Amino acid sequence: MSEPTIESILQEKRLFPPTPEFSQNAQIQSLEDYQQLYDKAKADPEKFWADLAETQLHWFQKWDTVLDWKPPFAKWFDGGKMNISYNCLDRHLTTWRRNKAALIWEGEPGDSRTFTYAQLHREVCQFANVLKQLGVKKGDVVGIYMPMIPEAAIAMLACARIGAPHSVVFGGFSAEALRDRLIDGEAKLVITADGGWRKDAIVPLKAQVDKALSNNSVPSVTNVLVVKRTQQEIQMEPGRDHWWHDLQQGISADCPAEPMDSEDMLFILYTSGSTGKPKGVVHTTAGYNLYTHMTLQWAFDLKDTDVYWCTADVGWITGHSYIVYGPLSNGATTLMYEGAPRASNPGAFWDVIEKHGVNIFYTAPTAIRAFIKMGEQHPKTRNLSSLRLLGTVGEPINPEAWMWYHRVIGGEKCPIVDTWWQTETAGFMITPLPGAIPTKPGSATLPFPGIIADIVDLEGNTVPDNEGGYLVVRHPWPGMMRTVYGDPDRFRRTYWEHIPPQDGKYVYFAGDGARKDEDGYFWVMGRVDDVINVAGHRLGTMEIESALVSHPAVAEAAVVGKPDEMKGEEVFAFVTLEGDHTPSEELVKELKKHVVQEIGAIARPGEIRFTDALPKTRSGKIMRRLLRNLAAGQEVAGDTSTLEDMGVLDKLREGV
Ligand code: PRX
């Protein structure tokens, strides 16, 4: 199995048109229909989005302006009032969906729960009242650090209901990472669980929260709410900590949704960039609601009878947009699973599909590669005939993995919807519409209607077909991030000035390299900045470097991605040592552990190489390109004339 390279992708000529049966039943049924929709949206994006906002969502009050664009700051549907929790719950209660399954949950040790829309609404209202009782007000940020249990979704919807922006922190992040995020968002309250199940082990979430809050290091947090999940002993600090089930007991289920301004902040979600600390990506209410709603509906051709399963964690944007908000806003049945692919239970995912009759399955290439490794006997021995559409996200999918997914999981009848998007974009940006757009293995195909995507050079000029360049978006869209929390300047610099505006026209820089072929299909190659993608998780090399340097033995560190068959990329660290510290196997182990402690297991370096010096230019910049070549075991390519000390290269090859 190999990662896509320009060469392999240029040779990829296979084309998979939708089957006639699929197209006939799809919302958008042909390439011509897609083209018409696309052209209509391009000609008048504001009208296009306004028409959808009007027909697809419930409003307490209609907006005054569709788009107020003062680059790079956008307001969508300004003057309007709505509530996404209302759109996800209340509006379905007056229809037949009232008693439809909203959320099916499959727990890791085999327990399972189902909530109808009416039941989910009741839980959310009660929990919203719990939050209110603890003094949470509109505008207060609430931290959520949870396992994959229904209470995570309930907590998010309850926050949205009362207008308290949530800041969900992935349960695999360390106490330190959690602390940084709670401090940055000035969270008032944290919602967690005693523990969570992860691959047959318990993650001690509450103990991590205690550590994050120790020594009053996050003074803004005054309350912690704890769901009982794994039942082990934990410390409960009197006055600060409360059991969810105690407070939910006997509380009123009457909690009308707060009418929110379209542009009120819905949530903060942290993501890695090439410099500095993780950025708090800010999404607001109405645009996010509309964008996740429409993208899911069209790209996954969502039907009311579907059981839809997205395998992401709610700690990432995929979980926000496509486990919770997008599906529920559409009145769909969304399935949430606490488990992860693992060798100890290689048939677990296929059991879930068979048990619940899943129709739409959405996962990541890294998971597909893990399934391939575990062997096709596992899916082959389960009945997967309910599946009608497969999705993928998170990293470029290698054509081999695509073909396996198509053949073994999709039985050669399910369209594969490769969705390119980011935390910043809220929802799918480049994606097939499955009844209309023929797919090519490894390509996310064409832009979603309303999205003007392009491939440009560093000056912003469109590059010719089949030439690599930078992926950009030329027009604002409702789901676009609004700012970096507390740092609008960073928002401007990172996303909108990287490619200089031409004639006052700003373009959104995604940070990905890509190519467009002669059919207009986009082929995303991966990040062009110092961000690496490990098993579909986005990590800033600088964050890992700072974690390493915070260890007393480390003088300097440079981290790069090394191509990896399973994970796409792996963390590879070059380290120089402080004073009389000497390289050893023990130190390697200790440094890996240190990174896990500082960031979380997802950032654990696969390899650490000690060296006397790092390759630098005369102006002192680390030459990462060389390090990437070395990590990949390749000859150092390109110009090395700016390297200050040529001898460094030989030493690096060997390590010390
Ligand atoms: O490099 C792209 C890659 O994931 C990055 C976004 O990461 P994150 O914000 O964590 O969101 C992941 C889930 C949306 C992108 O800049 N990426 C995401 N989807 C794809 C992809 N690369 C290639 N193909 C995709 N379908």
Boltz pocket constraint, residues with backbone or C-beta under 6 A from the ligand:
constraints:
  - pocket:
      binder: B
      contacts: [[A, 271], [A, 317], [A, 318], [A, 392], [A, 393], [A, 394], [A, 395], [A, 396], [A, 397], [A, 418], [A, 419], [A, 420], [A, 421], [A, 422], [A, 423], [A, 424], [A, 444], [A, 510], [A, 511], [A, 512], [A, 524], [A, 525], [A, 526], [A, 527], [A, 533], [A, 536], [A, 537], [A, 538]]
      max_distance: 6.0
